[in-house]
Amino acid sequence: MDFLDSILRFSLEELPFIVISLIVAFTIHEFAHAYTAYKFGDDTAAKQGRLTLNPAQHLDPFGTILILIAGFGWARPVPVNRFNLSRPRLHSILVSLAGPLSNFLIAFLSYGIYLILDNFGGVSQSMMFFRSLFEIMGYLNVLLFVFNLLPFPPLDGYRIIEDIVPARIRPILTKYEQYGILLFLIFIITPLDQYLIWPFINGGIYIVFSGFYSIYHFILLPFL
């Protein structure tokens, strides 16, 4: 146990909630990309068995383990052939947005369930388990929503920018994309992340949760 405590980013008490939340978040995120692409005409992901909610088809073992150790990682990216999409530019943006938006919706629902359990669920052991689960699931999905919208390759935010910029700019972005990935990794794995990444993530998380709180406070106020 001491060895696990020493290498894991999270405490052993948090670990079950983190693992469940990551499985749900990554699976639905990647499924959302695959499903949206399929609905707009690209069946590349479907042919590779990615149009499914089976976590085994979406989780990357190394990327998942790295999250538990280092605090960041990845799932298996869904393959998308933008030229199969009926409107490549617009639909590529929507396919890229689908993943982060799925995390946003999971977070919104999780936060609502957490608030209901926190106010009306009692203090039984099972209620405390689910309250902790949905609290962590809400936070992690907001984190993934904000993180994936950062404008760095290979994140969804960068893919959106690729399709928003004029067509003449796209080849330039593609040419230097590998350097952008390297720069992003340097930001993430060095203390620079505390100055160049986390201020934006924390600000985004605060804005999202403030919005959630306002909405649910309005909904639940008559019952409190």
Secondary structure, 3 states (H helix, E strand, C coil): CHHHHHHCCCCCCCHHHHHHHHHHHHHHHHHHHHHHHHHCCCCHHHHCCCCCCCHHHCECHHHHHHHHHHCCCCECCCCCCHHHCCCHHHHHHHHHHHHHHHHHHHHHHHHHHHHHHHHHCCCCHHHHHHHHHHHHHHHHHHHHHHHHCCCCCCCHHHHHHHHHCCCCCHHHHHHCHHHHHHHHHHHHHCCCHHHHCHHHHHHHHHHHHHHHHHHHHHHHHHHC
